[in-house]
Every structure is written in C-alpha cells, then in structure tokens.
Amino acid sequence: MPEPAADQVLIRVKATAVNYADSIMVAGHYQTKPALPFSPGLETAGIVAACGAAVTGFKPGDRVMAILDHGGLAEFAVASAAETYLIPDGMSFAEAGAFTIAYISSHVAIRWQGRLTGQETLLVLGAAGGVGLTAVEIGKAMGARVIAAASSPEKLAVAVAHGADATVNYSTEPLAERVMALTGGKGADVCFDPVGGALFDGALSSLGWGGRILLIGFVAGVPQIPANRLLVKHRAALGSSLRYFRWQQPEKLRASAQELLRWYGEGRLKPCITHRLPLDRSVEAMRLLTERRASGKVVVELEPG
Ligand SMILES: NC(=O)c1ccc[n+]([C@@H]2O[C@H](COP(=O)([O-])OP(=O)(O)OC[C@H]3O[C@@H](n4cnc5c(N)ncnc54)[C@H](OP(=O)(O)O)[C@@H]3O)[C@@H](O)[C@H]2O)c1
C-alpha cells in the first residue's frame, strides 16, 4: 500500500489510461527511470482513500483524476494534490482516467508554446492517437481550422468525428503537397507532431510563413532539424513536455486544466475511449499502442463504471 506524503492524496484506482510513454518507461528508455519494482501508469481516476497532513482541497470519498509520476496501473496510487482534479459531474471514471495526460499535454503545447489563434490552421499528425485526437478537439475549441493527418481512412474518420475540418492520409498522400493544396498554398500555422521520424521533413515543409512546429513525441524516431529551413520562412521549432512543464509552470498548468474542464462542461470535448481492459491485461493495453492498433484512448479499468 503506497503511503501519501504530506502534500499527496491516496487514490483507490478505478480507471487508468495507458500512454505510449508507459511503454518507453517500462523499456527503461524514458527520461526518468523509477527504481524497480514499480507500477507504470502516468495518470489515473478513482476515489480519494486518504489525504496527506497538508492537503486541504480534497477529502476521502471525493471522485478525482490525477497526473502521476507513475503507478496508475495498480489498485492504489499516490498523486500530488496540486495535480489532482475533482471529476466533473457526468464524467465517468474511464473518461477521467483518460483525461489528464492527453488533454493537458496537448493544451499546454498548443496554448502556451504554439500560441494558436482562432484565425489560424493547425495541422495534427497522428491525429487519431491519444494526444493527437485531443489536439484536434483543442484546435477546434480555440476556433482554428484543423487538418488531421493519420495513416488510414479509419483513423481519419475518428479525427473527423472529433471535429477535424480536412484530412491527409500520410500513408498514401505526400503530406506537404496535400497541406499546401488544402490551404491555398499558404501552409499551416502550427503543426502538432507526436510522431517525428520520416514524417518530420514533410511536416516542416507544410508550415507557412511564421509557422511553428510543436515537438511532442518521437514514436517514429527523433528527427534532425535543418536550421536553414527555419530561417527563410521565420519558422520556429518548439519543444513541449508536460512532465517538465508541470514542475516549471504550475500556474499555467492550472490554467490549462481549468480551461479544459470548462470546455468539457460546455460539451466541446468528447474523450474517445476505444478499448477497455482489466488490470491483468495492462501489457496487452500498451501493445495496442506500440503496435499502432488503437485510436483514441485505451483504458484499464479496475471496476467498470
Ligand atoms: N510532450 C508531452 O507532453 C507528451 C505528452 C503525452 C504524450 N507524448 C508523446 O506523444 C507520443 C504519442 O503518445 P500517445 O500516448 O498519444 O500515443 P498513441 O496513442 O499510440 O498515438 C501515437 C500515434 O502515432 C502514430 N504513429 C506513427 N508511427 C508510429 C509508430 N511507429 N508506432 C506507433 N505509433 C505511430 C499512430 O498514428 P498513425 O497510425 O495514424 O500514424 C498513433 O495513433 C509519444 O511519443 C508520447 O511519449 C508527449
């Protein structure tokens, strides 16, 4: 049984979404390497079982969701009270367990690094994936035009169902040419890129004057950035990492969470859960991501509901 520190809450876990980063962490390749043995799981939702001595905002019995260092794929998890949020009425534990990492990561990248405006075009790669699909919804909630890029018609259909205005199938179409055609030759203003690898070059070419590419993740490999391609069109490449942002800028983290919860209450965000598995199938849940078979979020449920 984990013990909550003074500023932590102990959560009886109901649902925890898996993230691609869980697979990197269990492989020992993540930026932080927890001491063995550990349970993976970077977020969770459940019921507060106990509070540390300094916690004032929560009490046992509260329905909460939280960002975790790890440990969500377990019956009990501890979370910092500052990164724990009450679950809004109407949100299920499964939705809540899939909410914090994907939505808040995408929001901090697009809002604070990308500075997307409602007059701009957002290009999202891996647009049916965990963070990608939330980026589509966030771009729409900010009033922007959203171009979703993914590897199959089925995944693009999911992105369209979540608000994408136009699509690119990068398995069959040249990314930059298609984005230029969709934007009348102007290019995208912001590109949200959780994929990297071979797609990165086309993503950079898809940016117009003053375009910003958001480096979110590298599931297809870490790309190199040719500096001359930034200079000529006044482009910028910007990193964004929720893990480090939450430590550096906790006030902006809170602002992101508040805006997301407001949008959820207004019905503008629709968490997409495509697979639900029990705790003892957590490895299979992660494999759905690493084998590129999932869209939206894959959730491990301890008690459905
Ligand atoms: N910076 C941050 O704050 C932050 C926060 C959360 C996640 N991330 C990172 O973002 C990336 C995506 O995480 P996620 O949890 O959203 O993963 P996910 O749900 O598995 O989505 C990844 C998407 O990438 C695409 N993809 C392209 N090549 C792939 C490959 N070789 N293997 C797997 N997928 C591939 C897939 O879409 P197609 O098949 O359509 O190409 C898939 O939908 C990870 O690198 C993760 O660490 C970063």
The ligand as a Gaussian input file, in Angstrom:
#p B3LYP/6-31G(d) Opt

LIG

0 1
 N        5.379000      16.094000     -24.773000
 C        4.383000      15.725000     -23.982000
 O        4.000000      16.432000     -23.053000
 C        3.704000      14.419000     -24.285000
 C        2.531000      14.040000     -23.624000
 C        1.902000      12.843000     -23.969000
 C        2.486000      12.048000     -24.962000
 N        3.652000      12.434000     -25.539000
 C        4.308000      11.633000     -26.577000
 O        3.484000      11.641000     -27.731000
 C        3.672000      10.413000     -28.435000
 C        2.306000       9.784000     -28.663000
 O        1.786000       9.356000     -27.409000
 P        0.314000       8.764000     -27.316000
 O        0.155000       8.260000     -25.947000
 O       -0.646000       9.718000     -27.897000
 O        0.464000       7.501000     -28.317000
 P       -0.608000       6.798000     -29.244000
 O       -1.965000       6.939000     -28.670000
 O       -0.066000       5.448000     -29.502000
 O       -0.570000       7.668000     -30.587000
 C        0.572000       7.690000     -31.394000
 C        0.165000       7.857000     -32.855000
 O        1.371000       7.931000     -33.620000
 C        1.173000       7.345000     -34.873000
 N        2.366000       6.569000     -35.243000
 C        3.156000       6.818000     -36.311000
 N        4.169000       5.978000     -36.338000
 C        4.048000       5.151000     -35.290000
 C        4.804000       4.068000     -34.784000
 N        5.923000       3.660000     -35.419000
 N        4.391000       3.428000     -33.664000
 C        3.285000       3.847000     -33.013000
 N        2.507000       4.891000     -33.447000
 C        2.898000       5.522000     -34.565000
 C       -0.073000       6.483000     -34.801000
 O       -0.984000       7.011000     -35.748000
 P       -0.951000       6.614000     -37.295000
 O       -1.028000       5.115000     -37.372000
 O       -2.146000       7.310000     -37.790000
 O        0.341000       7.170000     -37.831000
 C       -0.634000       6.684000     -33.390000
 O       -2.011000       6.989000     -33.421000
 C        4.626000       9.580000     -27.567000
 O        5.951000       9.761000     -28.046000
 C        4.486000      10.183000     -26.202000
 O        5.616000       9.980000     -25.381000
 C        4.264000      13.594000     -25.217000

